[in-house]
Amino acid sequence: RLEMHNFGVKVCVIEPGYFKTMISNVENLEKNFHSSWKKLPEEIKASYGEGYLRHYAGLLKVLEKTYSSDLSLVTNCMEHALTSVHPRTRYSAGWDAKLLYIPLSYLPSALSDAL
């Protein structure tokens, strides 16, 4: 963003929370994880263990329940950034981005890592 400023280009950052899209589709993610897991050398699989993959897949299923299906929150940010005379530097779309990730970014790293 700052590098482009010297060229007269205004860059706005849109930081969405979690939304229901094909990118965040848990079945697709799980399939990709298992495909990648099969390609890993046995040494790396042993380091992580089978439980890691199961735990991560389970976590995705829990998180999926919090995903928003209202993509207009993101597209409204995009529209504002493109059409506003004075667009903001950063846009946060979704309740999780506003109420969780922004405050989390201000915490000390050790505390945010623990959370």
LUMVO-439506 format. One line per field, with one value per residue (C-alpha): residue in three letters; x, y, z. Coordinates in steps of 0.001 Angstrom, whole numbers, plus 500000, padded with zeros to 6 digits. Layout:
! residues N
resn (ALA ...)
east (X ...)
north (Y ...)
up (Z ...)
END
This chain:
! residues 115
resn (ARG LEU GLU MET HIS ASN PHE GLY VAL LYS VAL CYS VAL ILE GLU PRO GLY TYR PHE LYS THR MET ILE SER ASN VAL GLU ASN LEU GLU LYS ASN PHE HIS SER SER TRP LYS LYS LEU PRO GLU GLU ILE LYS ALA SER TYR GLY GLU GLY TYR LEU ARG HIS TYR ALA GLY LEU LEU LYS VAL LEU GLU LYS THR TYR SER SER ASP LEU SER LEU VAL THR ASN CYS MET GLU HIS ALA LEU THR SER VAL HIS PRO ARG THR ARG TYR SER ALA GLY TRP ASP ALA LYS LEU LEU TYR ILE PRO LEU SER TYR LEU PRO SER ALA LEU SER ASP ALA LEU)
east (500000 502727 504925 502157 501607 504694 503054 499838 497931 495643 495413 492637 492874 489701 490010 486982 486068 484845 482224 480587 482325 483887 487257 486047 483989 485003 484553 486871 489401 489352 489825 492798 494292 494040 495491 498435 498845 499177 502008 504026 507123 506572 509011 506825 503634 505232 506245 502691 500850 497471 495731 496848 494968 491810 491937 492366 489509 487286 488161 487147 483738 483216 484304 482075 479026 480127 480667 478467 476516 475920 478623 477157 479178 482330 481018 479733 483266 484624 482049 482826 486570 486126 483554 484299 486062 488041 488145 489371 492723 491251 487844 486736 483823 481872 481295 484263 486666 485377 484894 487581 490472 490911 491055 493189 495741 496355 497113 500654 501691 501931 498343 496927 498805 497234 493748)
north (500000 502478 501493 502421 505833 507222 506396 508223 504992 504815 501270 500279 497102 495056 492631 490344 487987 484497 484152 481150 480845 478063 479077 478458 475358 472816 469769 471260 472275 468827 467165 469448 468819 465045 465267 467325 465018 461973 463686 464521 462506 460041 461990 465104 463094 461545 464985 466297 463069 461930 463710 467079 466595 465368 468234 470843 469418 469383 472987 473988 472387 474336 477605 477036 477580 481194 482021 484778 484184 487905 488661 492135 493174 492622 493989 497117 497745 497239 499603 502279 501940 502285 505077 507249 510573 509862 506087 504668 502949 499803 498179 495355 493302 491085 491050 488777 491121 494137 492609 489963 490493 494256 494226 491077 492890 495416 492826 491709 488785 486344 487061 486945 483679 482184 483250)
up (500000 500943 498005 495550 497170 495394 492064 492925 493504 496547 497869 500239 502268 502688 505576 505616 508394 507592 504877 503252 499889 497863 499324 502876 502054 504699 502463 499822 502457 504044 500665 499951 503403 502973 499474 500741 503734 501468 499557 502676 503552 506409 508592 508481 509027 512115 513424 513261 513885 512560 515433 514078 510837 512608 515120 512398 510329 513420 514173 510658 511154 514371 512776 509759 511974 512517 508829 507452 504260 503642 501068 500560 503618 501576 498291 500061 501343 497833 496371 498942 498375 494603 494481 497505 497024 500212 500718 503989 504229 505774 505643 507923 506662 509031 512755 513406 511644 513570 517006 517119 514722 515055 518881 518751 516576 519377 522046 522868 520675 523574 524589 521058 520418 523551 522429)
END
